[in-house]
């Protein structure tokens, strides 16, 4: 049969409040000694009572509104019961049949399509995070695990989509845009590598003729945008291969092994898990007035879509550039800061999307940790615009800026790598090259344009790349035609 890919996502984002969801423990738990950032409430000790952090509600409503959800005026907390070592009270306070936000959507743009693809969002609800298990090596082969409860009670917003994704690439595009939205909202830093944004994916293959859905497989432990695409593509290929060989696909939860680039079975899911949801007896129903919703809606910050349109209008850059530059809030902020003091916004976007992002990816650091600040990048581009250094020189200068953190002007001064601006000096080199390469000169006179490129290269070699290529090209043409 011909199969169609069907993917749905479940995304958890950690809300950036100062205190946990139901107690006053700090949310700053990363790097702390295990089990030191806890209290009786987040550990679920007998006699302790949860009290909702109002800021959690505000951040969750902000998220749901930005995702075009309808806000339920009354929602309820439920106990989601299951036993796992990272859940000290053996239940998680979550929301079940009456979540905070429902029936939302997000439009995503796909490279191969002109029209946008609408991804439906089933629900946005609030819940508490569980603790963390620390394994000896890999989770699938570890002989023991240690429990760290510092993360217990960290506030989460869970965003559940409909199975509207038709390819791994679509899922990746959606997640990148969602990260940018929550960053611009100021509710989550969107760092998948550190776990503040986590994604589980449900994937199945549908018969293109009958539209009959295949067996659904869940993939967990996907901790980067690249990993999302790779994990889903591996699972698509694995399931197609099984069907081609007449094998059955098993309903199960699989783990993405980053080191091997494969999914491996964690546990079977032959029957639906019974979480025995029931209303949380220690928390009243959550009531959100229309006034609160409208106040939050009115005070939403500029979101990525609006920022992208503004970049195109105000900075006169292509849609693709604007899309990339607004893919994270920090990247957009970097560009805007640089653009405020540099006139050629397209050259600026080229350098940020090219050399800067390449360096950051190689070093595996974020734009916030870039050794080249917006001011330093602008300083280098101004030297290039003034003709002090060429484009090729600028790449060398930029590399040294990344390694040393120094300003471009300081690097140029110390190394003496500036363009030759003395035309007489350049003409001497050009005449020397013409004299030494009579064959290439003859070839050019006979209509072989490529011969001129060779001569330009020779001039650049003699000047160690310090000559202006455009000047050399035109000067060579003129000198040869004049028979000099």
N, C-alpha and C positions, 0 to 999 in steps of 0.2 A: 504494500500500500504506500501511497504518498502521504508523508506525515507533515503536520503543521506543529510548530513549537508553541506551547502555552506556558507562560510564566507569570507567577504572582509573587509579590514581595511583602515581607514583614520587616519593618525597620524600627529599631529602637534608638531614640536619641536621648542622651543625658541632658537634662535641663540645667542651665548654669546658674542655679540659685546658690546662695552662700550656705544655707542649711539644708539638711535632708528633708524628705517629703513629710514625715510624720514626727520628727523630733528636732532637737536643736544641734545635733552633731554636725560638724563641718563636712562639706562636700569635697574638701581638699584632702583626698585620701591617697592619691598617687605618690608613691615613694615613702609612705609612712610605714612604720613597723607593723607587721600583721596583727590584726585584732586589737589595735589600740585606738581606733577611731569609731568606737561603738558605745552604746548605752543600753539600758534595759528595754527601751522601746524598739530600737532597730534590731535588737537581738530577740525580741518577742518573749521576754521573760514574763512569768506569771505576775499578774497585777498591773502591768504597764498598759498605758492607753495611748493610742495614736491621736495626734492633733494635726490637721492638714495645714501645711505651709501655704499661705495665701499667694505667695509669689509663684508657686508651682502652677496654681490655677491660671494666673494671669499669663504665664509663658505658654501654657497648653492652649488656652483660648486664642492667643496671638498666632500660634502655629496653625490651628484648625481654620481660623479665618483666612490666613494667607493661602491656605490650600483649598479655599472656596467651599468649605464645609458648612453645613447647617449646624448651629450650636443648639444642643438640647438644653432647654431651660432647666430641666431637672434630670440629673444623671445620678447613678448610684455606684458605690464601691461594693465589690464582692470579694469573697475569699476564694482564691484559686488553690485548691488543695492538691498537693503532690509531695512526695518525699524525695529529696535529693540532698546530699551532704552540704551544698552551699546555701540551703534554705533553712535557717535555724529553727523557725517555728512551724515548719512543714506546711505552710501555706503562704501565698503571696497576695497582698492586697492589690487588687486590680479592678477593672471595670468589665462587665460582661454584656448583658442584653440592653443596657441603656448607657452607652458610652457618651463622652463629652461632645464629640463631633462626628457627623455622619454625612454620607453622600457628597463628598468633595471631588475635585479633579485637578489635574495638572496637564497642561499642554506641553508636549516636547517636540522639538524639531529634529528631523532625521535627514542625514546627508542626501539620501537617494530620493526623498520625497519633497515636493514643493509645499504640500499642505501639512499642517501640524497634526500630530497624533494625540488624541485625548486619552489620558490614563485616569480611570476612575479610582477614587480613594474611598474605600468602604467605610473606614472609621479612623478616628484619632482618639485614643483614650489615655488616661493617666494610670500609672502603676509604680510600684517600688521595685528597685533593682535587687537582685539576689547577691550573695557573696561571690567569691571567686575561688575555684579550685586550682591549686598549683601542682602540676604533674611532674613526675620524674621523666623528663624527656617528652615524648609524644603521647597524647591522650589515648591513642589506640593501643599502645604497648606498655604504658606505665604500670609498674608493679604497686605503686601507692600514689595517693594524692593528699595534699595538705589543704586545709580550709582556712581562708582569710575572709573575715566578715566585715572588713572595713567598708566594702562597697554596699553592704546591706542598707537599704533605705534611700539610696541615691534616687532622686526623682527621674522618672522616664516618661516620655510620650511615645506611645507605639502608633505607628502609621501603617495601616494595612491596605494594600491595593487590591483591586479586582485582578483576575488573571488576564490582563490586557496586553501583556508584552509578547511580541511575536519573535523576538530574537534576543540573544545575550547582549547585543550592542544597545538595543533599546533600554534594557534594564540598567546598563551602565550610564547611559545619557540621563535617565531619570534620576539616578542617585546623585550624579554630579550636580544637577540642577537643584535637587532637594537640599543638598549640603549648602549650596550657595544661598538658598532661601533662608534656612535656619541660621546661617551665619549673619546675613543681613538683618534678620529679626533680632539678633542678639540673644537667642535662646539656647544655642548649642554651638560649640566650636567645630563640630563636624569631623573630628579627627578619627577616622576609621582605624588607623594603626594603633591608637591608644585606647580604642574601645568606646569612645564617647558617642560614636555612631556605629551601630551594628546591624547587619543585614542577614536575614534568612530568606532563602528562595524556595518556592515550590514550583516544580517543573514536571510537565508531562507532554506526551505527544498525542496529537489528535488526528484521527483519520480524516484526510481532506475531503473525501467523498461523502462519508456518512456524518461527519462532525462528531463522531463518538469519541469522548475523552478517554485517554489512556490512564494507566496507573500513575498516581502522583508520588513524586519523590521529593523529600525535603533536604536541602543542603544547608549546613551550619558552618560556623567558624570562617566566614568570608570577611577578611579584614583590610581590603583595599579595593579601589575601583577596578584596577587591572585584574585582581583576583576574582571579582564578581563575573567579569566577562569570560575569563579563562575557565572558572569552575562550571559556569552554565554551559559553555561550549563543550567542555569535556563530557558533561552529563548528557547533552543532546547526542553527541557522537556515540556514547556508551549505550544509550537506550536504542538508538537506531541500529547499532550493530547487533544487540540482543534480539530485536525483532526480525532482522534480516536472517539471523541464524535459527529462527523458530523458538527462541527462548522466551521465558516470561519475565516481565519486569515486576519486581517485588516492591510493595509499598513499604518504604523504610526511611529512616533519617540517615543521611550520609555526611561525612566530615570532609572538608576540603583540606588536603595535605599540601601545603604551600611548597614544601621542599621537593616533593615528587610530582607536583602538578597533576594530581589525580584526586578523585573522590573515593573514600573508603567507607564501608558500612559501619555505622555506630550501633543502631538498634532497629529492629523491625517495628512496623506500625500496622500490623494486620488488622487491628481494631482501633476505633477512635478512642483516644485517651479520655477517661472520665475524671474530670477535675472536680466534680461535685461542687460546682459553684453554689454559693448561697450568700445573701446580702451580709455585708460586714456589720456585725451588731454594734461595734464601737464607734461607728461613724454615721452621722445623719446623711440623708440624701443631699446631693450637691446642687444648690440652686444658683443659677446665673441669670441676672436680670438683663432685659433688653438694653437698658442704659449702659451697663458694664460692657456688653458686646459692642455697642456703637462707639463707646469711648475708646475701646481697644482698636476697633477698625479705623477710627478717625486718626489715631496716633501711630498707625503702622509706619515704620521707616520706609524709605525707597527700596523697593524689592528689585531683584536682578533683572527682571523683564523690563521694568521702567528704566533702570539704569542703562541697560543695553541700548534701548532706543535713544536715550539722551546722549550716550557716547557717539552714536552714529550721527546724530543731529549736530551736537556741539563741537565734536572733535573731527568730524568729516572723515571717519575711518570706516572701512568696509564692515559689513555685518559679521563676517567671520571673526575679524579682530575683536569686535565688541563682544561677541559670544565667548571667546576665550578669556578676555580680560575681566568679564563679570562672572566667570565660572567659580571664583572664590572672592569673598569680600576683601580679603587682604590684598589680593592681586589687583583688584579694581582700585583700592585705596592707593596702592603703590603707583599705578598709572596716573591717577588724578593728581597726585602730589607732584610727579615729574612733569605732567602736562601743564601745570600751572606756571612753570618757568621755562618751557621749551616750546618753540613755535611749530616745529615740524612733527605733528602728532602721529603721522603714519610711520616716519622713521623711528620714532619712539616705540610704537607698538611692535614694529618689526624686531627691534633689539630685545624688548622684553619677552616676546613670544619665541624668539630664536635663541640668542646667546644666553640670556639670563635664565630662562626656564630650563634650557639644556644643562647649565651648570647646577642648578638647584636639584634637578632629577638625578644627576650623576652623584651628587653629594648626599642625596636623600634628606634634604632639609627644606623647610617651608620658606615662603617669601619673607616671613617675619624675621627669619634668621639670616637673610642675605647679607654678605659682607659689603655688597655694593648698594648703598642707599639710593633713593630717587635723586637726591642732590648730586651724588657722585656720578651717577649715570648721565645726568644732564650735563655735568661739567665735561665729561668725555665727549659727548655728542657735540657740544659747542666747539671743542677743539677741532673736531672733524669738520664741522660746518665752516669754520674759519680757515680751513686748509692747512692747519698746523700738522695734522696727521691724516693719513689716508684711511679708507675703509679697512684695508688689510692691516695697517698699523693699529687701528682701533681695536681689532680683535685681539692682537697681542697685548695691547695696553689693558683691555678688559680682563684678560686672563690673569695678568699681574695684579690688577685691582682685587680680583677674587681671592688670590692667594695671600696678598699682603694687607688688604684693607686700605691701602693708600689712595689718595686722590690721583686722577689721571694726570693733572699738571705736574704733580710731584714725580710721578713715574717718568713722564716725558723729559723733565728737567734732568733727572738722575741718569737716564739712559741715553739722552741725546737723540732719540728717535723722532725726528721731525721731517716733514716733507721738504725737499729742495724747492725753494721759491725763486732762486736766481735763474732766470731764463738763459743767460749766457753760459752758465755752468752746465745746464741741461743740453744746450745746443752742441757744446763740445762733445758730450757723451754720445748724442744722437749722430753727429757727423762721424765719430769714431766707429760706431756700430754699422753705419752705411758703408763705410770704407772696408770694414772687415768681412762684410757679408754680401758680396757682389751677386752671388747666385740668388739669394732671397730677393734682392733688389730687382734683378732681371725678372724673376718669377712674378713679382708684383706688377712690374711694367707690362707683363704679358697677360694680366687680368686675374692672376691668382691672389685673391684677397687674403687668404690664410697666411701668405708669406709675410704680410704686414704684422700679423699677430706674433709671429716668431721674432720679428725685429723689435717689437714692443717689449717682449719678454727679455731680450738681450739687454735693452736699456735698463729695465727694472733690475736685472742681475747686476749690472755694473754699479747701479746706484743703491743696491741692497734694499730695493723696494721703496726708496724714499722719493722717487719721481712721481708726478701726477700722471696716472695712466691716460686720461683724456688729452692732456696737453701733449704727451709723448706721441700718442696716436695721430693727432692732427699735424704735429710738427714733422713727423716722419713722412707723412703723405706729401706735405708741401715741399719738403727738402728734396725728396726723390723726384717729384714732378719737375722741379726746377733744375734737376741734374746736379744738385750739390753733393 
